[in-house]
Amino acid sequence: MQTLLPLVNWSNGIVMIGVFALVVIALIAVLVSLMNSGKKDEGQT
């Protein structure tokens, strides 16, 4: 009684985790750049 259908599609999961990681890294990079530009321009609101 072997089941040939896996319960998890690992290739699809790895791709989705990779895309999610890239989005998180991009958001962190944008946040850091906004924080750095905010420190330079303290006179502007």
C-alpha atoms as a printed R data frame, in Angstrom:
   type eleno elety resid chain resno      x      y      z
1  ATOM     1    CA   MET     A     1  0.000  0.000  0.000
2  ATOM     2    CA   GLN     A     2  2.381  2.695 -1.164
3  ATOM     3    CA   THR     A     3  0.980  6.112 -1.974
4  ATOM     4    CA   LEU     A     4  2.789  7.677 -4.883
5  ATOM     5    CA   LEU     A     5  1.167 11.078 -4.366
6  ATOM     6    CA   PRO     A     6  3.182 13.133 -1.889
7  ATOM     7    CA   LEU     A     7  1.312 15.136  0.718
8  ATOM     8    CA   VAL     A     8  3.472 18.203  0.050
9  ATOM     9    CA   ASN     A     9  4.551 19.600 -3.302
10 ATOM    10    CA   TRP     A    10  8.063 20.622 -2.296
11 ATOM    11    CA   SER     A    11  9.036 22.329 -5.551
12 ATOM    12    CA   ASN     A    12  6.009 24.635 -5.401
13 ATOM    13    CA   GLY     A    13  6.566 25.283 -1.695
14 ATOM    14    CA   ILE     A    14 10.230 26.153 -2.184
15 ATOM    15    CA   VAL     A    15  9.366 28.594 -4.974
16 ATOM    16    CA   MET     A    16  6.693 30.285 -2.861
17 ATOM    17    CA   ILE     A    17  9.029 30.535  0.152
18 ATOM    18    CA   GLY     A    18 11.718 32.041 -2.103
19 ATOM    19    CA   VAL     A    19  9.333 34.642 -3.497
20 ATOM    20    CA   PHE     A    20  8.119 35.489  0.017
21 ATOM    21    CA   ALA     A    21 11.730 35.862  1.206
22 ATOM    22    CA   LEU     A    22 12.539 38.195 -1.698
23 ATOM    23    CA   VAL     A    23  9.484 40.356 -0.892
24 ATOM    24    CA   VAL     A    24 10.461 40.552  2.788
25 ATOM    25    CA   ILE     A    25 14.056 41.481  1.908
26 ATOM    26    CA   ALA     A    26 12.814 44.173 -0.495
27 ATOM    27    CA   LEU     A    27 10.499 45.640  2.169
28 ATOM    28    CA   ILE     A    28 13.327 45.691  4.726
29 ATOM    29    CA   ALA     A    29 15.611 47.416  2.213
30 ATOM    30    CA   VAL     A    30 12.964 50.078  1.524
31 ATOM    31    CA   LEU     A    31 12.408 50.594  5.258
32 ATOM    32    CA   VAL     A    32 16.142 50.983  5.939
33 ATOM    33    CA   SER     A    33 16.532 53.435  3.062
34 ATOM    34    CA   LEU     A    34 13.589 55.498  4.329
35 ATOM    35    CA   MET     A    35 15.062 55.542  7.837
36 ATOM    36    CA   ASN     A    36 18.447 56.659  6.509
37 ATOM    37    CA   SER     A    37 16.932 59.411  4.365
38 ATOM    38    CA   GLY     A    38 14.822 60.554  7.320
39 ATOM    39    CA   LYS     A    39 17.939 61.032  9.429
40 ATOM    40    CA   LYS     A    40 19.573 63.170  6.740
41 ATOM    41    CA   ASP     A    41 16.540 65.442  6.210
42 ATOM    42    CA   GLU     A    42 15.425 66.217  9.752
43 ATOM    43    CA   GLY     A    43 14.257 69.718  8.736
44 ATOM    44    CA   GLN     A    44 11.556 68.371  6.434
45 ATOM    45    CA   THR     A    45  8.332 66.979  7.802
